[in-house]
Amino acid sequence: MADSLKRLVTAESCRLLQEKLENWYWDYEINSCDQNLNRCCELIEMNSVIQGQLFTILNETSREGGHYGGVETIKTRLLPWLGTCFSHATSGRLFETNLSFNQDSIEKERQLRQLATSQTLQLQEELTSTRLELDRVQQDLAQTQLALEDTKTKSATTLLTAADEIIQLRAVLKASLAQEEDSLRWLDRLSDYEQQQIEMLRDKLSIVEAQKSVLQSRIARSRSPSPRRIRSRSPSPLPLRSCSPGRARSTNASRHGVLVARFGDIYSRERFDAERILRAYIGDMEMVQRIIYTAAVESFQAAKLAYRQFKMRVRKTLSIGHSGPESLEDTVLDYIVHHEDLYDVQASVTEVIRSMKINPKISFPPEFDFVVINSFIRELCRVAFSMQTLTPPLDIAFGMDGELFSETKYHRSVDSDYTAALVAYHVWPALMENDVVIVKGEAVTKRGALWSHRSRSRSKSRSRSVSPLLSHLSRSRSPSPRRSGIKITG
């Protein structure tokens, strides 16, 4: 019996019968008559199969109870139900009760299904509305992103435009500031020139007045009755004197400060301009720095020579008619200070360029000409000439490749070897007063500087063929009187 019951439970026939019955209930209205009858017959067949299995189980159960086992139950329940063909009142109530239970269960299940269906529909509607809202939000987000990208693009464009405008405005401002500085510098030079012209006119006026007084005294003496006195005085040359003797010494301190500052400006400004010009023709930075240092040294040499010759001529001219409490040297110095514009600086520039062309320490392309740094050399010559009018005069320190580096005379360049003790080459000379350094120069120190200097000198002596005349000129460095560059008027 247990096996038959197990097979009945395993087959799940009752569950299938209930499911088919429920499906028939839900589809009854939409099915045709034949379909409903077929469903009913199918259910009857399934019910008969289940009843057959139940009767088999009933038979086996009664056998297990013995010969008289279950007789009372069969008599009281099964036989009356079979005898009345399912019309007995008790069996009918039981069937109706089961049917009512089934109907209640079916109704509850139907209500649950309707509730689930309604909830499902409601959830689907809510989900649909949520999806629509999500789609709308996504569309708004996409539009917002597009607007943000557009705003970013416009902002970037505006920023670039503003940056370009700022760069242009900075360039215009820089050009305006440079133009303003040039204008101020030009006005200062113009005012200095006008002041010099005024001083020159005053000096000339004083000279004319002195000449007038001398002529008046001569006229008075010529009218004198003493012929011996007339014969004893012969006419003397007119003196060239400044209106304010000793003025050069009184302005020595101020001129000293101005010239030292100007020397520093040439080092920090004009030198870099000259380097930029030379780099367009010469690729070696070391050679460019050597050329600038050589130009500075040669400019001081030429300016000192021109000053000595200028001073000799002025002394010779003023010594003829010199008279007065001031010394001849003070008179000569005042005249040179007030007439520095008579210095022929172009002659010194020409002499510097000539000396640089035959200098064995520097090399340059054959097509190159030092005229490209003419203004740099000219300014150095002017400053060097003016420094000779100071008391005591200023000069530059002597420098030689391979010398021992001196902290009191030079700064090390940024590309120097700070552990090296010898100077490879000089970048800028030191300014000295009475053998005391007042402005440091600049030098490059490297290890093996002496050996590299000697090897470079030997290679240059082999590669460059200098004629004996040029060698003699490079050693002597004494130009002819015709190229002294001094002009004295009056």
BAMI-369083 format. One record per residue (C-alpha): residue in three letters; residue number from 1; x, y, z. Coordinates in Angstrom, 3 decimals. Layout:
% residues N
NODE  residuo  num         x         y         z
NODE      Ala  NUM         X         Y         Z
...
END
This chain:
% residues 490
NODE  residuo  num         x         y         z
NODE      Met    1     0.000     0.000     0.000
NODE      Ala    2     2.771     2.367     0.826
NODE      Asp    3     4.254     1.918    -2.638
NODE      Ser    4     0.944     2.654    -4.363
NODE      Leu    5     0.401     5.723    -2.202
NODE      Lys    6     3.949     6.862    -2.867
NODE      Arg    7     3.420     6.468    -6.595
NODE      Leu    8     0.191     8.440    -6.390
NODE      Val    9     1.887    11.229    -4.472
NODE      Thr   10     4.886    11.198    -6.776
NODE      Ala   11     2.700    11.373    -9.887
NODE      Glu   12     1.066    14.555    -8.505
NODE      Ser   13    -2.126    13.644   -10.315
NODE      Cys   14    -4.317    15.552    -7.876
NODE      Arg   15    -2.259    18.689    -8.311
NODE      Leu   16    -2.405    18.367   -12.082
NODE      Leu   17    -6.162    17.776   -11.863
NODE      Gln   18    -6.541    20.928    -9.742
NODE      Glu   19    -4.382    22.993   -12.108
NODE      Lys   20    -6.314    21.774   -15.168
NODE      Leu   21    -9.565    22.507   -13.366
NODE      Glu   22    -8.409    26.067   -12.550
NODE      Asn   23    -7.172    26.652   -16.096
NODE      Trp   24   -10.510    25.434   -17.420
NODE      Tyr   25   -12.255    27.856   -15.072
NODE      Trp   26   -10.244    30.838   -16.350
NODE      Asp   27   -10.629    29.812   -19.999
NODE      Tyr   28   -14.236    28.624   -19.818
NODE      Glu   29   -15.722    31.879   -21.208
NODE      Ile   30   -13.386    32.080   -24.169
NODE      Asn   31   -13.513    28.354   -25.086
NODE      Ser   32   -16.046    26.824   -27.409
NODE      Cys   33   -18.546    24.173   -26.357
NODE      Asp   34   -16.480    21.326   -27.764
NODE      Gln   35   -13.377    22.620   -26.020
NODE      Asn   36   -15.226    22.813   -22.674
NODE      Leu   37   -16.636    19.278   -23.160
NODE      Asn   38   -13.198    17.965   -24.043
NODE      Arg   39   -11.810    19.616   -20.944
NODE      Cys   40   -14.561    18.090   -18.819
NODE      Cys   41   -13.997    14.625   -20.289
NODE      Glu   42   -10.272    14.996   -19.712
NODE      Leu   43   -10.921    15.865   -16.099
NODE      Ile   44   -13.322    12.926   -15.702
NODE      Glu   45   -10.702    10.615   -17.144
NODE      Met   46    -8.051    11.960   -14.822
NODE      Asn   47   -10.511    11.710   -11.904
NODE      Ser   48   -11.332     8.093   -12.841
NODE      Val   49    -7.629     7.253   -12.962
NODE      Ile   50    -7.160     8.799    -9.539
NODE      Gln   51   -10.264     7.001    -8.246
NODE      Gly   52    -8.909     3.717    -9.641
NODE      Gln   53    -5.643     4.259    -7.860
NODE      Leu   54    -7.533     5.159    -4.671
NODE      Phe   55    -9.651     2.017    -4.931
NODE      Thr   56    -6.456    -0.004    -5.377
NODE      Ile   57    -5.036     1.631    -2.245
NODE      Leu   58    -8.385     0.956    -0.458
NODE      Asn   59    -8.214    -2.723    -1.433
NODE      Glu   60    -4.603    -3.046    -0.288
NODE      Thr   61    -5.371    -1.237     2.956
NODE      Ser   62    -8.299    -3.495     3.699
NODE      Arg   63    -6.097    -6.548     3.055
NODE      Glu   64    -3.544    -5.288     5.498
NODE      Gly   65    -6.254    -5.093     8.141
NODE      Gly   66    -7.041    -8.812     7.887
NODE      His   67   -10.147   -10.726     6.795
NODE      Tyr   68   -12.459    -8.386     8.612
NODE      Gly   69   -10.320    -5.310     8.695
NODE      Gly   70   -12.067    -2.103     7.618
NODE      Val   71   -15.428    -3.796     7.201
NODE      Glu   72   -17.193    -1.350     9.405
NODE      Thr   73   -15.780     1.616     7.501
NODE      Ile   74   -16.659     0.129     4.159
NODE      Lys   75   -20.164    -0.571     5.324
NODE      Thr   76   -20.783     2.812     6.808
NODE      Arg   77   -19.121     5.017     4.211
NODE      Leu   78   -18.244     3.342     0.935
NODE      Leu   79   -21.258     1.088     0.343
NODE      Pro   80   -23.894     3.745     1.025
NODE      Trp   81   -22.055     6.151    -1.284
NODE      Leu   82   -21.864     3.543    -4.045
NODE      Gly   83   -25.406     2.307    -3.485
NODE      Thr   84   -27.091     5.624    -3.819
NODE      Cys   85   -25.050     6.609    -6.913
NODE      Phe   86   -23.721     9.671    -5.230
NODE      Ser   87   -27.201    10.809    -4.091
NODE      His   88   -27.027    10.098    -0.380
NODE      Ala   89   -27.578    13.110     1.786
NODE      Thr   90   -24.477    12.696     3.829
NODE      Ser   91   -22.332    12.097     0.843
NODE      Gly   92   -24.025    15.022    -0.931
NODE      Arg   93   -23.348    17.336     1.959
NODE      Leu   94   -19.807    16.127     2.084
NODE      Phe   95   -19.443    16.710    -1.655
NODE      Glu   96   -21.129    20.077    -1.355
NODE      Thr   97   -18.926    20.911     1.579
NODE      Asn   98   -15.855    19.915    -0.415
NODE      Leu   99   -17.202    21.800    -3.392
NODE      Ser  100   -17.848    24.879    -1.282
NODE      Phe  101   -14.370    24.573     0.160
NODE      Asn  102   -12.972    24.247    -3.321
NODE      Gln  103   -15.052    27.165    -4.517
NODE      Asp  104   -13.903    29.301    -1.560
NODE      Ser  105   -10.340    28.277    -2.249
NODE      Ile  106   -10.775    28.990    -5.931
NODE      Glu  107   -12.392    32.345    -5.133
NODE      Lys  108    -9.601    33.274    -2.786
NODE      Glu  109    -7.050    32.212    -5.331
NODE      Arg  110    -8.926    34.189    -7.945
NODE      Gln  111    -8.953    37.222    -5.671
NODE      Leu  112    -5.272    36.729    -4.959
NODE      Arg  113    -4.609    36.452    -8.683
NODE      Gln  114    -6.705    39.536    -9.361
NODE      Leu  115    -4.891    41.378    -6.573
NODE      Ala  116    -1.549    40.188    -7.943
NODE      Thr  117    -2.631    41.122   -11.435
NODE      Ser  118    -3.792    44.550   -10.311
NODE      Gln  119    -0.605    45.052    -8.319
NODE      Thr  120     1.408    43.836   -11.269
NODE      Leu  121    -0.443    46.199   -13.561
NODE      Gln  122    -0.001    49.023   -11.094
NODE      Leu  123     3.675    48.220   -10.719
NODE      Gln  124     4.011    48.010   -14.503
NODE      Glu  125     2.287    51.380   -14.852
NODE      Glu  126     4.505    52.862   -12.166
NODE      Leu  127     7.541    51.257   -13.816
NODE      Thr  128     6.448    52.625   -17.189
NODE      Ser  129     5.939    56.093   -15.745
NODE      Thr  130     9.270    55.815   -13.932
NODE      Arg  131    10.960    54.768   -17.161
NODE      Leu  132     9.341    57.677   -18.968
NODE      Glu  133    10.473    60.021   -16.217
NODE      Leu  134    13.955    58.476   -16.367
NODE      Asp  135    14.032    58.927   -20.149
NODE      Arg  136    12.946    62.544   -19.714
NODE      Val  137    15.594    63.080   -17.035
NODE      Gln  138    18.219    61.467   -19.296
NODE      Gln  139    17.172    63.743   -22.146
NODE      Asp  140    17.406    66.750   -19.826
NODE      Leu  141    20.810    65.535   -18.654
NODE      Ala  142    21.990    65.103   -22.247
NODE      Gln  143    20.765    68.613   -23.085
NODE      Thr  144    22.455    69.942   -19.960
NODE      Gln  145    25.702    68.187   -20.916
NODE      Leu  146    25.504    69.646   -24.410
NODE      Ala  147    24.879    73.095   -22.943
NODE      Leu  148    27.780    72.569   -20.539
NODE      Glu  149    30.107    71.494   -23.367
NODE      Asp  150    29.001    74.502   -25.378
NODE      Thr  151    29.620    76.742   -22.377
NODE      Lys  152    33.042    75.129   -21.860
NODE      Thr  153    33.903    75.644   -25.515
NODE      Lys  154    32.778    79.250   -25.399
NODE      Ser  155    34.639    79.776   -22.126
NODE      Ala  156    37.807    78.219   -23.566
NODE      Thr  157    37.501    80.370   -26.675
NODE      Thr  158    36.889    83.441   -24.547
NODE      Leu  159    39.833    82.512   -22.316
NODE      Leu  160    42.140    82.024   -25.307
NODE      Thr  161    40.966    85.302   -26.759
NODE      Ala  162    41.512    87.009   -23.425
NODE      Ala  163    44.966    85.390   -23.138
NODE      Asp  164    45.863    86.574   -26.635
NODE      Glu  165    44.633    90.044   -25.783
NODE      Ile  166    46.620    89.979   -22.544
NODE      Ile  167    49.748    88.899   -24.434
NODE      Gln  168    49.197    91.622   -27.016
NODE      Leu  169    48.566    94.192   -24.307
NODE      Arg  170    51.704    93.076   -22.487
NODE      Ala  171    53.688    93.351   -25.705
NODE      Val  172    52.232    96.805   -26.335
NODE      Leu  173    52.945    97.779   -22.726
NODE      Lys  174    56.497    96.460   -22.984
NODE      Ala  175    57.023    98.327   -26.245
NODE      Ser  176    55.542   101.459   -24.692
NODE      Leu  177    57.780   101.132   -21.651
NODE      Ala  178    60.807   100.573   -23.870
NODE      Gln  179    59.815   103.541   -25.992
NODE      Glu  180    59.318   105.598   -22.861
NODE      Glu  181    62.730   104.553   -21.540
NODE      Asp  182    64.300   105.397   -24.889
NODE      Ser  183    62.532   108.741   -24.866
NODE      Leu  184    63.662   109.461   -21.324
NODE      Arg  185    67.192   108.373   -22.159
NODE      Trp  186    67.111   110.540   -25.268
NODE      Leu  187    65.772   113.465   -23.250
NODE      Asp  188    68.505   112.949   -20.664
NODE      Arg  189    71.121   112.855   -23.374
NODE      Leu  190    69.545   115.872   -25.003
NODE      Ser  191    69.523   117.744   -21.716
NODE      Asp  192    73.130   116.691   -21.083
NODE      Tyr  193    74.038   117.807   -24.574
NODE      Glu  194    72.238   121.099   -24.098
NODE      Gln  195    73.993   121.548   -20.764
NODE      Gln  196    77.308   120.828   -22.438
NODE      Gln  197    76.492   123.310   -25.173
NODE      Ile  198    75.572   125.903   -22.576
NODE      Glu  199    78.827   125.268   -20.732
NODE      Met  200    80.726   125.506   -24.020
NODE      Leu  201    79.031   128.763   -24.885
NODE      Arg  202    79.821   130.115   -21.436
NODE      Asp  203    83.430   129.005   -21.824
NODE      Lys  204    83.648   130.596   -25.247
NODE      Leu  205    82.067   133.746   -23.872
NODE      Ser  206    84.596   133.833   -21.065
NODE      Ile  207    87.370   133.255   -23.599
NODE      Val  208    86.073   136.072   -25.758
NODE      Glu  209    85.880   138.320   -22.701
NODE      Ala  210    89.434   137.342   -21.760
NODE      Gln  211    90.579   138.052   -25.299
NODE      Lys  212    88.782   141.376   -25.166
NODE      Ser  213    90.515   142.309   -21.915
NODE      Val  214    93.878   141.276   -23.367
NODE      Leu  215    93.257   143.365   -26.469
NODE      Gln  216    92.206   146.334   -24.360
NODE      Ser  217    95.335   146.003   -22.256
NODE      Arg  218    97.447   145.779   -25.394
NODE      Ile  219    95.782   148.881   -26.796
NODE      Ala  220    96.429   150.688   -23.545
NODE      Arg  221   100.047   149.609   -23.577
NODE      Ser  222   100.433   150.601   -27.230
NODE      Arg  223    99.351   154.114   -26.325
NODE      Ser  224   101.933   154.205   -23.564
NODE      Pro  225   104.915   156.700   -24.210
NODE      Ser  226   107.582   154.137   -23.220
NODE      Pro  227   108.909   152.609   -26.453
NODE      Arg  228   111.233   150.267   -24.545
NODE      Arg  229   108.267   148.706   -22.837
NODE      Ile  230   106.497   148.381   -26.128
NODE      Arg  231   109.453   146.691   -27.745
NODE      Ser  232   109.985   144.384   -24.828
NODE      Arg  233   106.460   142.884   -25.006
NODE      Ser  234   105.771   140.756   -28.011
NODE      Pro  235   102.242   139.480   -28.852
NODE      Ser  236   101.449   136.108   -27.222
NODE      Pro  237    98.936   133.453   -28.337
NODE      Leu  238    95.423   133.722   -26.976
NODE      Pro  239    94.881   131.404   -24.039
NODE      Leu  240    92.133   128.839   -24.088
NODE      Arg  241    90.729   128.824   -20.577
NODE      Ser  242    87.624   127.541   -18.936
NODE      Cys  243    85.258   129.884   -17.216
NODE      Ser  244    85.518   127.960   -13.947
NODE      Pro  245    89.044   126.690   -13.239
NODE      Gly  246    89.069   123.723   -10.859
NODE      Arg  247    85.546   122.703   -11.806
NODE      Ala  248    86.749   119.271   -12.944
NODE      Arg  249    88.132   118.490    -9.481
NODE      Ser  250    84.988   119.742    -7.751
NODE      Thr  251    82.798   117.454    -9.881
NODE      Asn  252    85.193   114.516    -9.692
NODE      Ala  253    83.114   112.526    -7.166
NODE      Ser  254    79.831   112.911    -9.048
NODE      Arg  255    81.446   112.052   -12.381
NODE      His  256    83.127   109.064   -10.732
NODE      Gly  257    79.784   107.653    -9.571
NODE      Val  258    78.114   108.245   -12.939
NODE      Leu  259    80.914   106.560   -14.887
NODE      Val  260    81.076   103.534   -12.562
NODE      Ala  261    77.322   103.104   -12.881
NODE      Arg  262    77.561   103.472   -16.653
NODE      Phe  263    80.279   100.808   -16.745
NODE      Gly  264    77.934    98.492   -14.872
NODE      Asp  265    75.081    99.274   -17.282
NODE      Ile  266    77.281    98.360   -20.255
NODE      Tyr  267    78.096    95.062   -18.541
NODE      Ser  268    74.465    94.241   -17.737
NODE      Arg  269    72.765    95.594   -20.884
NODE      Glu  270    74.856    96.504   -23.906
NODE      Arg  271    77.035    93.410   -23.430
NODE      Phe  272    74.050    91.082   -23.865
NODE      Asp  273    72.927    93.015   -26.942
NODE      Ala  274    76.395    92.570   -28.415
NODE      Glu  275    76.308    88.834   -27.574
NODE      Arg  276    72.968    88.478   -29.322
NODE      Ile  277    74.357    90.190   -32.433
NODE      Leu  278    77.520    88.092   -32.467
NODE      Arg  279    75.618    84.811   -31.991
NODE      Ala  280    73.983    85.399   -35.363
NODE      Tyr  281    77.434    85.062   -36.985
NODE      Ile  282    79.450    82.940   -34.516
NODE      Gly  283    78.025    79.758   -33.016
NODE      Asp  284    80.649    79.256   -30.281
NODE      Met  285    79.532    81.060   -27.111
NODE      Glu  286    83.027    80.981   -25.660
NODE      Met  287    84.410    82.752   -28.718
NODE      Val  288    81.625    85.339   -28.512
NODE      Gln  289    82.554    86.100   -24.898
NODE      Arg  290    86.237    86.275   -25.806
NODE      Ile  291    85.450    88.781   -28.578
NODE      Ile  292    83.468    91.010   -26.192
NODE      Tyr  293    86.232    90.900   -23.579
NODE      Thr  294    88.828    91.722   -26.229
NODE      Ala  295    86.663    94.630   -27.447
NODE      Ala  296    86.506    96.009   -23.884
NODE      Val  297    90.284    95.721   -23.403
NODE      Glu  298    91.104    97.254   -26.799
NODE      Ser  299    88.574   100.067   -26.231
NODE      Phe  300    90.295   101.067   -22.978
NODE      Gln  301    93.722   100.900   -24.656
NODE      Ala  302    92.590   103.077   -27.572
NODE      Ala  303    90.769   105.548   -25.299
NODE      Lys  304    93.780   105.921   -22.973
NODE      Leu  305    96.087   106.529   -25.923
NODE      Ala  306    93.677   109.076   -27.404
NODE      Tyr  307    93.391   110.808   -24.011
NODE      Arg  308    97.174   111.099   -23.655
NODE      Gln  309    97.516   112.621   -27.102
NODE      Phe  310    94.533   114.909   -26.508
NODE      Lys  311    96.015   116.067   -23.209
NODE      Met  312    99.426   116.740   -24.786
NODE      Arg  313    97.874   118.928   -27.471
NODE      Val  314    95.716   120.832   -25.016
NODE      Arg  315    98.682   121.400   -22.687
NODE      Lys  316   100.801   122.600   -25.589
NODE      Thr  317    98.072   125.010   -26.703
NODE      Leu  318    97.183   126.352   -23.236
NODE      Ser  319   100.760   126.660   -21.988
NODE      Ile  320   101.451   129.527   -24.424
NODE      Gly  321    99.182   132.068   -22.756
NODE      His  322    98.597   130.467   -19.354
NODE      Ser  323    98.426   132.857   -16.406
NODE      Gly  324    96.489   132.810   -13.174
NODE      Pro  325    96.422   131.285    -9.733
NODE      Glu  326    95.306   127.847   -10.974
NODE      Ser  327    97.855   125.347   -12.227
NODE      Leu  328    98.286   124.431   -15.858
NODE      Glu  329    97.255   120.839   -15.138
NODE      Asp  330    93.954   121.985   -13.609
NODE      Thr  331    93.307   124.230   -16.582
NODE      Val  332    94.046   121.413   -19.022
NODE      Leu  333    91.796   118.999   -17.084
NODE      Asp  334    88.946   121.529   -16.974
NODE      Tyr  335    89.245   122.099   -20.688
NODE      Ile  336    89.174   118.345   -21.462
NODE      Val  337    86.159   117.766   -19.181
NODE      His  338    84.213   120.643   -20.774
NODE      His  339    85.193   119.710   -24.322
NODE      Glu  340    84.873   115.899   -24.351
NODE      Asp  341    82.788   116.218   -27.500
NODE      Leu  342    86.017   117.126   -29.335
NODE      Tyr  343    87.202   113.571   -28.783
NODE      Asp  344    87.129   111.767   -32.147
NODE      Val  345    85.614   108.531   -30.886
NODE      Gln  346    85.235   107.088   -34.387
NODE      Ala  347    88.997   107.057   -34.809
NODE      Ser  348    89.312   105.018   -31.609
NODE      Val  349    86.571   102.645   -32.793
NODE      Thr  350    88.439   102.113   -36.058
NODE      Glu  351    91.644   101.462   -34.138
NODE      Val  352    89.862    98.940   -31.876
NODE      Ile  353    88.400    97.050   -34.843
NODE      Arg  354    91.802    96.983   -36.545
NODE      Ser  355    93.458    95.606   -33.416
NODE      Met  356    90.759    92.954   -32.953
NODE      Lys  357    91.183    91.699   -36.508
NODE      Ile  358    94.833    90.808   -35.822
NODE      Asn  359    94.346    89.558   -32.255
NODE      Pro  360    95.514    85.906   -32.071
NODE      Lys  361    93.184    85.037   -29.160
NODE      Ile  362    89.974    85.319   -31.140
NODE      Ser  363    88.756    83.741   -34.372
NODE      Phe  364    85.835    84.585   -36.634
NODE      Pro  365    84.484    83.748   -40.105
NODE      Pro  366    86.184    85.432   -43.066
NODE      Glu  367    83.019    87.268   -44.076
NODE      Phe  368    82.449    88.621   -40.554
NODE      Asp  369    83.128    92.272   -39.704
NODE      Phe  370    83.294    93.785   -36.219
NODE      Val  371    81.379    96.787   -37.476
NODE      Val  372    78.213    94.971   -36.332
NODE      Ile  373    79.129    95.849   -32.710
NODE      Asn  374    80.258    99.371   -33.593
NODE      Ser  375    77.865   101.027   -31.106
NODE      Phe  376    79.061    98.755   -28.275
NODE      Ile  377    82.722    99.622   -28.950
NODE      Arg  378    81.857   103.316   -29.322
NODE      Glu  379    80.161   103.454   -25.927
NODE      Leu  380    83.085   101.641   -24.292
NODE      Cys  381    85.538   104.129   -25.806
NODE      Arg  382    83.481   107.095   -24.583
NODE      Val  383    83.283   105.729   -21.041
NODE      Ala  384    86.976   104.783   -20.992
NODE      Phe  385    87.961   108.255   -22.236
NODE      Ser  386    85.804   109.947   -19.589
NODE      Met  387    87.325   107.727   -16.887
NODE      Gln  388    90.754   109.134   -17.732
NODE      Thr  389    89.564   112.611   -16.713
NODE      Leu  390    88.970   111.466   -13.124
NODE      Thr  391    91.449   111.973   -10.330
NODE      Pro  392    92.753   109.314   -10.008
NODE      Pro  393    91.804   107.802   -13.373
NODE      Leu  394    90.002   104.469   -13.635
NODE      Asp  395    91.380   101.528   -15.574
NODE      Ile  396    90.651    97.849   -16.133
NODE      Ala  397    92.599    94.984   -14.597
NODE      Phe  398    95.092    93.026   -16.652
NODE      Gly  399    93.851    89.523   -17.406
NODE      Met  400    95.596    86.514   -18.898
NODE      Asp  401    94.266    83.062   -19.790
NODE      Gly  402    95.492    80.421   -17.382
NODE      Glu  403    96.130    82.853   -14.512
NODE      Leu  404    95.210    82.038   -10.929
NODE      Phe  405    91.606    82.921   -10.204
NODE      Ser  406    91.158    85.814    -7.760
NODE      Glu  407    87.964    86.148    -5.751
NODE      Thr  408    88.641    89.861    -5.230
NODE      Lys  409    88.800    90.591    -8.971
NODE      Tyr  410    86.267    88.312   -10.659
NODE      His  411    82.983    86.525   -10.291
NODE      Arg  412    82.747    82.971   -11.602
NODE      Ser  413    80.407    82.420   -14.541
NODE      Val  414    77.526    79.993   -14.126
NODE      Asp  415    79.174    77.450   -16.439
NODE      Ser  416    82.443    77.499   -14.481
NODE      Asp  417    84.044    74.612   -12.644
NODE      Tyr  418    83.982    75.917    -9.063
NODE      Thr  419    86.736    73.532    -8.004
NODE      Ala  420    89.152    74.809   -10.662
NODE      Ala  421    91.831    77.285    -9.611
NODE      Leu  422    92.829    78.625   -13.045
NODE      Val  423    91.001    81.003   -15.363
NODE      Ala  424    90.090    79.472   -18.715
NODE      Tyr  425    89.078    82.807   -20.246
NODE      His  426    87.665    86.187   -19.211
NODE      Val  427    84.143    87.406   -19.859
NODE      Trp  428    84.382    90.972   -18.537
NODE      Pro  429    87.298    92.978   -17.084
NODE      Ala  430    87.446    94.256   -13.528
NODE      Leu  431    87.414    98.029   -12.928
NODE      Met  432    90.260    99.346   -10.785
NODE      Glu  433    91.277   102.569    -9.085
NODE      Asn  434    94.840   102.885    -7.832
NODE      Asp  435    95.283    99.107    -8.228
NODE      Val  436    92.211    98.476    -6.056
NODE      Val  437    89.228    96.628    -7.525
NODE      Ile  438    86.034    98.696    -7.243
NODE      Val  439    83.869    96.641    -9.648
NODE      Lys  440    84.447    92.909   -10.085
NODE      Gly  441    84.727    91.371   -13.510
NODE      Glu  442    83.626    87.930   -14.674
NODE      Ala  443    85.736    84.898   -15.592
NODE      Val  444    85.261    81.229   -16.468
NODE      Thr  445    87.274    78.675   -14.511
NODE      Lys  446    87.850    75.151   -15.759
NODE      Arg  447    90.227    72.350   -14.992
NODE      Gly  448    93.126    72.089   -17.381
NODE      Ala  449    92.677    75.733   -18.400
NODE      Leu  450    96.422    76.310   -18.846
NODE      Trp  451    96.893    73.230   -21.017
NODE      Ser  452    93.829    74.042   -23.164
NODE      His  453    95.032    77.636   -23.502
NODE      Arg  454    98.473    76.533   -24.707
NODE      Ser  455    97.052    73.969   -27.139
NODE      Arg  456    94.582    76.548   -28.482
NODE      Ser  457    97.380    79.080   -28.900
NODE      Arg  458    99.543    76.547   -30.765
NODE      Ser  459    96.652    75.538   -33.043
NODE      Lys  460    95.816    79.153   -33.799
NODE      Ser  461    99.450    79.966   -34.474
NODE      Arg  462    99.513    77.126   -37.003
NODE      Ser  463    96.137    77.946   -38.607
NODE      Arg  464    96.591    81.709   -38.862
NODE      Ser  465    99.403    83.140   -40.896
NODE      Val  466   100.166    86.658   -39.722
NODE      Ser  467   102.567    88.801   -41.668
NODE      Pro  468   105.583    90.307   -39.870
NODE      Leu  469   104.133    93.770   -40.268
NODE      Leu  470   100.832    92.759   -38.608
NODE      Ser  471   102.731    90.955   -35.876
NODE      His  472   104.773    94.067   -35.245
NODE      Leu  473   101.587    96.142   -35.132
NODE      Ser  474    99.904    93.721   -32.727
NODE      Arg  475   102.921    93.864   -30.406
NODE      Ser  476   103.455    97.577   -30.488
NODE      Arg  477    99.799    98.757   -30.513
NODE      Ser  478   100.986   102.344   -31.055
NODE      Pro  479    99.038   104.026   -33.854
NODE      Ser  480   100.489   106.815   -35.934
NODE      Pro  481    99.807   110.459   -34.979
NODE      Arg  482    97.530   110.805   -37.973
NODE      Arg  483    95.037   108.352   -36.377
NODE      Ser  484    95.122   109.748   -32.884
NODE      Gly  485    91.504   110.830   -33.186
NODE      Ile  486    91.988   114.207   -31.434
NODE      Lys  487    90.722   117.501   -32.738
NODE      Ile  488    91.475   120.772   -30.990
NODE      Thr  489    89.651   123.916   -32.033
NODE      Gly  490    90.523   127.485   -31.106
END
